[in-house]
Amino acid sequence: MNISLKDVSYFLAVAGTTRLSEAADICEVTQPAISKAMRRLEGELGLTLLERHARGTRLTAAGRQFLPVAQNLHAGDLDAQRLAGELRAQGSGLLRIGVTNATRTGQLAPVLGELIQQRAGLRVQLKIGRSDQLAKAVQAGELDVALVPAYADSVFACDRDTVGRDPLIPVVRAAHPLSLQSSIAIKDLLPFFWLLSSSTSTPFRLLNEVYRRSGLPTPTVVVETEYASELDMTLLRTTNLLTLVPQSMLSLSEQSDLHILQLNELKFEREVVMLSRTGVVTPLMRTLSERIRKHAAHLEKLRARK
């Protein structure tokens, strides 16, 4: 069997659009070229991958089964091309990085700035998204690495390398009624509402479990947000809302008008992990991982001194 990787890429284009003409435009070839490629691929596999109908094409049962195999072949080919290019350029190359809102500033920015200064030929593409979205992009070969927070029960279908920690901690404004108390308990939170991510998120699930163990009703979220941001901090400073904030984000913000609630039950441990495709580690990826880990260790020492 002699499958052409170019034919595989054409197949993926057809599978994504269902129309040969659109696939041809995406691949910048003619429609007859796409048709010939599909016939070659089907001939090599001995399978019918596509069936034609009035409005285009659709995958056959065999085509649907072959699709994830084709995606892996295509991603592997891109990995090989990038690694070869990086080695030829002595590590200058292209690095495609996915980050969450929490990891882009505290964990990545200082390290990436240093790396860019030292490697004049380095090019970087950044994608900001949720952890699950970034993990899928890594699996698909669309990203080289993703830097995401991970809880104890987080599961990712790719390689993960722990590079630091970034717990969630409970925060209110400095003038909040709770900040004026010498000591507080979970039950003291009951009169106050939350600024938090959705009820399906891990932070809400962990918070709700603490409330449940304390015999309290489900916490009330009046401002639902996709992730912690400076907008959240602005709302926090002007209301009596409660929130959970990544430690790294708080350390970079102005803290004089914010107060950390001293409640160990509401400090939720999280690792910062670097995700990569299984078995794929380039020199650039390794360098990035090592520097992020070193930076994280430095921050931990600084916090310990406070």
RODREN-191901 format. One record per residue (C-alpha): chain; x, y, z. Coordinates in nm, 4 decimals, decimal comma, padded with zeros to 6 digits. Example, Ala and Ser with C-alpha at 12.3 -4.5 7.8 and 13.67 -1.06 7.14 Angstrom:
BEGIN
A:01,2300:-00,4500:00,7800
A:01,3670:-00,1060:00,7140
END
This chain:
BEGIN
A:00,0000:00,0000:00,0000
A:00,1404:00,3381:-00,1038
A:-00,0862:00,6117:00,0345
A:-00,0022:00,9674:-00,0678
A:-00,0080:01,2124:00,2236
A:-00,1190:01,4815:-00,0186
A:-00,4180:01,2668:-00,1144
A:-00,4920:01,2257:00,2569
A:-00,4928:01,6046:00,3008
A:-00,7326:01,6358:00,0057
A:-00,9579:01,3733:00,1642
A:-00,9680:01,5751:00,4879
A:-01,0651:01,8859:00,2926
A:-01,3495:01,6984:00,1222
A:-01,4636:01,5506:00,4538
A:-01,4724:01,8993:00,6040
A:-01,6700:02,0649:00,3260
A:-01,8674:01,7776:00,1615
A:-01,8279:01,9516:-00,1774
A:-01,5443:01,8750:-00,4172
A:-01,5439:02,2297:-00,5554
A:-01,5020:02,3831:-00,2088
A:-01,2307:02,1325:-00,1206
A:-01,0493:02,2226:-00,4419
A:-01,0598:02,5926:-00,3479
A:-00,9217:02,5199:-00,0019
A:-00,6401:02,3054:-00,1442
A:-00,5809:02,5508:-00,4303
A:-00,6112:02,2830:-00,6986
A:-00,8709:02,2027:-00,9606
A:-01,1802:01,9944:-00,8934
A:-01,0622:01,7195:-01,1338
A:-00,7383:01,6986:-00,9324
A:-00,9412:01,6408:-00,6144
A:-01,1533:01,3758:-00,7890
A:-00,8431:01,1918:-00,9141
A:-00,6866:01,2051:-00,5670
A:-00,9993:01,0526:-00,4129
A:-00,9997:00,7712:-00,6702
A:-00,6293:00,7040:-00,6033
A:-00,6838:00,6919:-00,2285
A:-00,9850:00,4641:-00,2580
A:-00,7877:00,2405:-00,4951
A:-00,4940:00,2125:-00,2537
A:-00,7239:00,1337:00,0388
A:-00,9610:-00,0884:-00,1562
A:-01,2490:00,1025:00,0039
A:-01,5200:00,3431:-00,1044
A:-01,4719:00,6506:00,1121
A:-01,7196:00,8905:-00,0500
A:-02,0612:00,8670:-00,2010
A:-02,2014:01,1316:-00,4315
A:-02,5467:01,2842:-00,4042
A:-02,7320:01,5815:-00,5526
A:-02,5843:01,8381:-00,3138
A:-02,2269:01,7130:-00,2980
A:-02,0600:01,4195:-00,1258
A:-02,0752:01,2452:00,2094
A:-01,8567:00,9945:00,3840
A:-01,9466:00,6306:00,3628
A:-01,9281:00,4122:00,6743
A:-01,5746:00,3187:00,5682
A:-01,4948:00,6878:00,5130
A:-01,6088:00,7743:00,8652
A:-01,3881:00,5005:01,0080
A:-01,0899:00,6137:00,8019
A:-01,1328:00,9820:00,9011
A:-00,9495:00,9684:01,2399
A:-00,6712:00,7619:01,0791
A:-00,6357:01,0282:00,8087
A:-00,6281:01,3029:01,0725
A:-00,3467:01,1248:01,2571
A:-00,1502:01,0700:00,9343
A:-00,1851:01,4378:00,8426
A:-00,0885:01,5583:01,1915
A:00,2115:01,3255:01,1965
A:00,3269:01,4573:00,8608
A:00,3029:01,8167:00,9880
A:00,4960:01,7197:01,3019
A:00,7753:01,5702:01,0915
A:00,7928:01,8757:00,8661
A:00,8068:02,1161:01,1623
A:01,0733:01,9131:01,3429
A:01,2907:01,8947:01,0313
A:01,2492:02,2672:00,9712
A:01,3327:02,3468:01,3316
A:01,6466:02,1333:01,3267
A:01,7598:02,2955:01,0004
A:01,7054:02,6392:01,1529
A:01,8854:02,5353:01,4743
A:01,5780:02,5920:01,6870
A:01,4612:02,9239:01,5445
A:01,1504:02,7784:01,3735
A:00,7792:02,8137:01,4464
A:00,6168:02,7421:01,7818
A:00,2364:02,7227:01,8001
A:00,1215:02,7658:02,1574
A:-00,2227:02,7416:02,3122
A:-00,2925:02,9180:02,6423
A:-00,5885:02,9805:02,8671
A:-00,6608:03,3279:02,9996
A:-00,5069:03,2205:03,3309
A:-00,1792:03,0877:03,1861
A:-00,1070:03,3455:02,9170
A:00,0144:03,6167:03,1550
A:00,1599:03,4641:03,4694
A:00,3178:03,1497:03,3244
A:00,3939:03,2210:02,9596
A:00,4590:03,5917:02,9030
A:00,7919:03,6298:03,0903
A:00,9377:03,3099:02,9471
A:00,8226:03,3736:02,5923
A:00,9594:03,7282:02,5942
A:01,2999:03,5988:02,6998
A:01,2942:03,3234:02,4372
A:01,2056:03,5651:02,1562
A:01,4881:03,7988:02,2569
A:01,7415:03,5151:02,2465
A:01,6248:03,3510:01,9215
A:01,6016:03,6065:01,6459
A:01,4472:03,3631:01,3970
A:01,1753:03,2340:01,6279
A:00,8138:03,2799:01,5171
A:00,5252:03,2219:01,7554
A:00,1533:03,1688:01,6959
A:-00,0675:03,2065:02,0034
A:-00,4173:03,0685:02,0458
A:-00,6255:03,1576:02,3531
A:-00,9057:02,9223:02,4507
A:-01,0510:02,6873:02,7080
A:-00,8482:02,3889:02,8271
A:-01,0675:02,1338:02,6463
A:-01,0522:02,3272:02,3176
A:-00,6738:02,3582:02,3346
A:-00,6278:01,9897:02,4189
A:-00,8273:01,8938:02,1075
A:-00,6172:02,1316:01,8948
A:-00,2980:01,9660:02,0249
A:-00,4368:01,6207:01,9438
A:-00,5281:01,7352:01,5925
A:-00,1776:01,8716:01,5305
A:-00,3058:02,2298:01,5095
A:-00,0926:02,3330:01,8096
A:00,2527:02,2194:01,9182
A:00,1838:02,2687:02,2877
A:-00,0857:02,4025:02,5180
A:-00,0331:02,5481:02,8622
A:-00,3393:02,4787:03,0760
A:-00,4412:02,4405:03,4420
A:-00,5198:02,0854:03,5557
A:-00,7075:01,9611:03,8604
A:-00,6445:01,6273:04,0304
A:-00,9133:01,4582:03,8199
A:-00,8340:01,6315:03,4887
A:-00,7859:01,3873:03,2000
A:-00,6222:01,4756:02,8658
A:-00,5793:01,2393:02,5709
A:-00,2234:01,3571:02,5036
A:00,1101:01,3832:02,6819
A:00,1253:01,6182:02,9807
A:00,4251:01,7680:03,1557
A:00,3746:01,9432:03,4898
A:00,5563:02,2781:03,4843
A:00,4173:02,4490:03,7949
A:00,1158:02,5043:04,0177
A:-00,1527:02,7721:04,0203
A:-00,4203:02,7174:04,2878
A:-00,7550:02,8928:04,2910
A:-00,7967:03,1162:04,5966
A:-01,1039:03,3000:04,7345
A:-01,0915:03,6797:04,6982
A:-01,3130:03,9781:04,7877
A:-01,2663:04,3543:04,7834
A:-01,0669:04,5017:05,0709
A:-01,3755:04,6805:05,2111
A:-01,5915:04,3670:05,1993
A:-01,7723:04,2840:05,5288
A:-01,5917:03,9475:05,5436
A:-01,2507:04,1137:05,5192
A:-01,3210:04,3028:05,8426
A:-01,3779:03,9860:06,0461
A:-01,0856:03,8437:06,2420
A:-01,1829:03,4881:06,1440
A:-01,4475:03,3395:05,9173
A:-01,6094:03,0042:05,8482
A:-01,7803:02,8657:05,5390
A:-02,1242:02,9449:05,6864
A:-02,0302:03,3151:05,6955
A:-02,0309:03,3155:05,3126
A:-02,3997:03,2285:05,2900
A:-02,5360:03,5877:05,2683
A:-02,3082:03,6716:04,9755
A:-02,3295:03,5923:04,6037
A:-02,0603:03,4730:04,3649
A:-01,8875:03,5833:04,0472
A:-01,7851:03,2502:03,8985
A:-01,7752:03,0244:03,5950
A:-02,0771:02,8184:03,4907
A:-02,2451:02,5465:03,6955
A:-02,0839:02,2831:03,4686
A:-01,7290:02,4046:03,5391
A:-01,4790:02,2418:03,7743
A:-01,4456:02,5518:04,0025
A:-01,8222:02,5591:04,0593
A:-01,8314:02,1834:04,1212
A:-01,5547:02,2062:04,3814
A:-01,7148:02,5064:04,5516
A:-02,0550:02,3401:04,5588
A:-01,9022:02,0310:04,7187
A:-01,7562:02,2451:04,9994
A:-02,0963:02,4077:05,0563
A:-02,2667:02,0677:05,0563
A:-02,0254:01,9217:05,3130
A:-02,0929:02,2241:05,5333
A:-02,4689:02,1720:05,5084
A:-02,5212:02,4871:05,3026
A:-02,7402:02,5274:04,9917
A:-02,5888:02,5568:04,6444
A:-02,3881:02,8823:04,6120
A:-02,5660:03,1530:04,4137
A:-02,3774:03,2796:04,1080
A:-02,5104:03,6197:03,9941
A:-02,2315:03,6944:03,7457
A:-02,1340:03,3970:03,5307
A:-01,8043:03,4266:03,3461
A:-01,6139:03,1929:03,1162
A:-01,2814:03,2529:03,2914
A:-01,1170:03,4896:03,5391
A:-01,0205:03,8241:03,3850
A:-00,9460:04,1847:03,4755
A:-01,3157:04,2608:03,4165
A:-01,3913:04,0235:03,7037
A:-01,1484:04,2137:03,9239
A:-01,3165:04,5445:03,8374
A:-01,6585:04,4055:03,9333
A:-01,5133:04,2599:04,2504
A:-01,3727:04,5954:04,3572
A:-01,7134:04,7645:04,3304
A:-01,9428:04,4967:04,4820
A:-01,9687:04,2524:04,7705
A:-01,9356:03,9542:04,5384
A:-01,7050:03,6625:04,6109
A:-01,4860:03,4931:04,3517
A:-01,2105:03,2368:04,3007
A:-00,8970:03,3676:04,1290
A:-00,5838:03,1898:04,0000
A:-00,2971:03,2747:04,2322
A:-00,0789:03,3781:03,9378
A:-00,3347:03,6322:03,8221
A:-00,3725:03,7853:04,1659
A:00,0010:03,8228:04,2121
A:00,0142:04,0356:03,8972
A:-00,2794:04,2583:03,9949
A:-00,2925:04,5574:04,2265
A:-00,3687:04,3970:04,5638
A:-00,4177:04,6938:04,7955
A:-00,7931:04,6943:04,7339
A:-00,8338:04,3145:04,7297
A:-00,8469:04,0695:05,0183
A:-00,7724:03,6955:05,0227
A:-01,0142:03,5047:05,2436
A:-00,8266:03,2780:05,4811
A:-01,0306:02,9646:05,4197
A:-00,8246:02,6552:05,3475
A:-01,1396:02,4743:05,2306
A:-01,1631:02,7194:04,9390
A:-00,8040:02,6919:04,8222
A:-00,8248:02,4486:04,5311
A:-00,4944:02,3060:04,4143
A:-00,4197:02,3025:04,0411
A:-00,1121:02,2111:03,8428
A:-00,0024:02,3973:03,5331
A:00,0658:02,1397:03,2623
A:00,2077:02,1566:02,9134
A:00,0177:01,9367:02,6700
A:00,1754:01,7931:02,3557
A:00,0952:01,5237:02,1010
A:00,1826:01,1772:02,2258
A:00,5489:01,1044:02,1629
A:00,6180:01,4385:01,9898
A:00,8748:01,6616:02,1636
A:01,0902:01,9029:01,9622
A:01,3951:02,0902:02,0974
A:01,1934:02,4131:02,1084
A:00,9127:02,2492:02,3044
A:01,1638:02,1051:02,5499
A:01,3325:02,4439:02,5962
A:00,9974:02,6140:02,6561
A:00,8958:02,3516:02,9112
A:01,2234:02,3810:03,1029
A:01,2077:02,7592:03,1168
A:00,8454:02,7691:03,2306
A:00,9257:02,5196:03,5062
A:01,2244:02,7287:03,6161
A:01,0140:03,0471:03,6171
A:00,7386:02,8753:03,8193
A:00,9917:02,7571:04,0788
A:01,1265:03,1121:04,1089
A:00,7765:03,2498:04,1723
A:00,7142:02,9853:04,4381
A:01,0294:03,0954:04,6217
A:00,9200:03,4591:04,6103
A:00,5752:03,3732:04,7500
A:00,7302:03,1651:05,0261
A:00,9311:03,4659:05,1451
A:00,6187:03,6817:05,1842
END
